Amino acid sequence: ENDVDYVLSDFVVKESDNIGNYSSGSSAMTKANELIKNTPINLSVINQMLIDDLGIKTTEDLAQISASIDTDPTGYSLDQIRIRGFRNVFTYYNGFRRNLPRDSYNIFRIDIIKGSNSLIFGQASPGGSVNASPLIANFRDDAGSIVLGFGNKGYNRKVLNYNKILTDKLAVRYMMADHSQGYEHAFKKYDLFTNTLSVNYRPNNTSSYLLHYERVNSTFNFP
């Protein structure tokens, strides 16, 4: 037997290609993109990858992953929570107050701000607040996905998401969610059908106009 020496070519390991659920920046604190470590406020970011991995669908689902959030036992919606013991009767969607039922099918990330936020969103909330960033049309590529979910107690979920680039300046994204489920109580159930159209018009490389059209039809029965 002859000994053979193999010489491997040089290679470099880089961190730039790593994929994970960590987000380093946010615009929820100052309305401008800023590193979270440089902001003097307690902020947690739930990005799209973590939303999918943990199966987060409603605001109440955040109580499963954040130690400071709890569901409101006297609230008759899926969006009312308590942050650090203080009731948070509404949440924000892209910085605007939202009373419509929400679902994660059209959400890109969720920022959980703990502590007083009167200077950030314009209305004081002693415990903190939650802001969800919408999933918008982009110019990366044409891509789509279909997600089907089935479970006990009548759990049935269908989600459609498709992004289409029409021209160099115009892109559209259509999203749809059809969700229904039952609970331990025989007379408690939740049905939701909602769809969203996102239009992104980019006249140049420094500006863009976004159109968000959303229709929500939901029924929530409480015993």
C-alpha positions in Angstrom: 0.0 0.0 0.0 1.2 3.5 -0.9 0.6 6.4 1.4 -1.2 9.3 -0.4 -1.2 12.8 0.9 -4.2 15.0 0.1 -3.8 18.7 0.2 -7.1 20.6 0.8 -7.6 24.1 -0.6 -8.0 27.0 1.8 -11.5 27.9 3.0 -13.0 30.6 5.2 -15.9 30.2 7.6 -18.1 33.3 7.6 -21.1 34.2 9.8 -22.8 36.2 7.2 -24.6 33.2 5.8 -26.0 32.0 9.1 -29.8 31.7 9.4 -31.5 32.0 12.7 -34.3 33.7 14.6 -32.2 36.6 16.0 -33.0 40.1 15.0 -30.5 42.8 15.8 -32.4 46.0 14.8 -35.8 47.5 15.0 -37.7 50.7 14.1 -40.4 50.3 16.8 -38.6 52.5 19.4 -37.7 55.6 17.4 -39.4 55.0 14.0 -36.0 54.8 12.5 -34.0 51.6 12.1 -31.7 51.3 15.1 -29.7 48.5 16.8 -31.7 47.0 19.7 -28.6 47.0 21.9 -28.3 50.8 21.6 -31.9 51.5 22.7 -32.7 52.2 26.4 -35.8 50.1 26.5 -36.7 46.4 27.0 -37.6 45.1 23.5 -38.2 41.6 22.3 -38.4 40.7 18.6 -40.3 37.8 17.2 -39.4 37.5 13.5 -41.1 35.5 10.8 -39.0 32.4 11.2 -39.8 32.3 15.0 -43.5 33.0 14.3 -43.6 29.9 12.0 -41.5 27.7 14.3 -43.6 28.4 17.4 -47.0 28.4 15.5 -47.9 32.0 16.7 -51.3 33.0 15.2 -52.9 35.6 17.5 -51.7 38.1 20.0 -52.7 35.8 22.9 -50.2 33.2 21.6 -47.4 35.6 22.7 -48.1 34.6 26.3 -46.6 31.2 25.5 -43.2 32.6 24.7 -42.8 35.8 26.8 -42.6 35.7 30.5 -44.1 39.2 30.9 -47.2 38.5 28.8 -50.3 36.8 30.0 -53.8 36.3 28.5 -56.6 38.4 29.9 -59.1 36.2 31.6 -61.8 38.9 31.3 -61.1 39.7 27.7 -63.5 38.5 25.0 -61.0 38.6 22.1 -57.8 37.0 20.9 -55.9 40.3 21.0 -56.3 41.4 24.6 -53.4 40.6 26.8 -51.7 41.7 30.0 -48.1 42.9 29.9 -46.3 43.0 33.3 -49.8 42.8 34.9 -51.2 45.8 33.1 -54.1 45.3 30.7 -53.3 46.0 27.0 -56.7 46.4 25.4 -55.4 46.9 21.8 -52.2 46.2 19.8 -50.6 48.0 16.9 -50.3 47.0 13.3 -47.5 48.9 11.5 -47.6 51.5 14.2 -51.4 52.1 14.0 -54.0 51.1 16.5 -55.8 48.0 15.3 -59.2 46.6 16.5 -59.7 44.1 13.8 -58.9 40.4 14.6 -55.4 39.6 13.5 -53.6 36.5 12.2 -49.9 35.9 11.6 -50.4 35.0 8.0 -49.7 38.6 6.9 -47.2 39.5 9.6 -43.4 39.8 9.0 -42.4 40.4 12.6 -43.7 41.3 16.1 -42.0 43.8 18.4 -42.9 43.4 22.1 -42.1 46.6 24.0 -42.1 46.3 27.8 -42.5 49.3 30.0 -44.1 52.7 29.4 -44.3 53.6 25.7 -46.1 56.9 25.7 -43.3 58.6 23.8 -43.2 55.9 21.2 -46.7 55.3 20.0 -48.4 58.5 21.4 -50.6 56.8 24.0 -49.4 55.6 27.4 -49.5 51.9 28.2 -47.8 51.2 31.6 -47.0 47.6 30.9 -45.9 48.0 27.3 -47.3 47.3 23.9 -47.1 45.0 20.9 -46.5 46.2 17.3 -46.7 43.9 14.3 -45.0 44.7 11.0 -46.9 43.7 7.9 -45.6 41.3 5.3 -45.4 43.3 2.1 -44.7 42.7 -1.6 -41.0 42.6 -2.5 -38.7 42.6 -5.5 -36.6 39.5 -4.6 -38.3 36.9 -6.7 -41.6 35.2 -7.6 -42.4 32.8 -4.8 -45.5 31.2 -3.2 -46.5 28.8 -0.6 -49.5 26.8 0.6 -49.8 25.6 4.2 -52.4 23.1 5.4 -53.0 22.2 9.0 -55.4 19.8 10.7 -56.0 18.7 14.3 -58.4 17.7 17.0 -61.4 19.7 18.1 -62.1 20.8 14.5 -58.8 22.5 14.0 -58.5 23.3 10.3 -56.1 25.9 8.8 -55.3 26.8 5.2 -52.9 29.6 4.3 -51.9 30.9 0.8 -49.1 33.3 0.2 -47.8 34.4 -3.3 -45.4 37.2 -4.3 -45.3 38.3 -7.9 -43.0 40.8 -9.6 -44.9 42.5 -12.4 -42.2 45.1 -13.5 -39.0 46.5 -12.2 -41.1 49.1 -10.3 -44.2 47.1 -9.3 -44.7 44.0 -7.2 -47.8 42.5 -5.6 -48.4 39.9 -2.9 -51.6 38.1 -2.2 -52.2 36.4 1.2 -55.2 34.4 2.4 -56.0 32.5 5.6 -59.0 30.3 6.4 -58.9 29.1 10.0 -61.4 27.4 12.2 -61.0 25.6 15.6 -63.0 24.4 18.6 -62.1 24.4 22.3 -62.6 22.3 25.4 -66.0 23.9 25.8 -68.6 22.6 23.3 -70.0 26.1 22.6 -66.7 27.9 22.2 -65.3 28.2 18.7 -63.3 30.5 16.4 -63.8 31.0 12.7 -61.7 33.3 10.5 -61.5 34.0 6.8 -59.2 36.9 5.8 -57.2 37.9 2.8 -54.7 40.7 2.1 -53.4 42.4 -1.0 -50.1 44.2 -0.8 -48.9 46.4 -3.6 -45.4 47.9 -3.7 -44.6 50.6 -6.3 -41.0 51.7 -6.4 -40.4 54.7 -8.7 -36.7 54.8 -7.9 -34.2 53.1 -5.7 -34.8 55.4 -2.7 -38.6 55.6 -2.6 -41.5 53.2 -2.5 -45.3 53.5 -2.2 -47.1 50.7 -0.3 -50.8 49.8 -0.5 -52.3 47.4 2.1 -55.8 46.2 1.5 -57.2 43.7 4.0 -60.6 42.1 4.5 -61.4 40.2 7.7 -64.5 38.1 8.5 -64.4 36.4 11.8 -66.7 34.8 14.4 -65.7 34.1 18.0 -68.3 32.3 20.2 -67.8 32.4 23.9 -69.9 30.2 26.3 
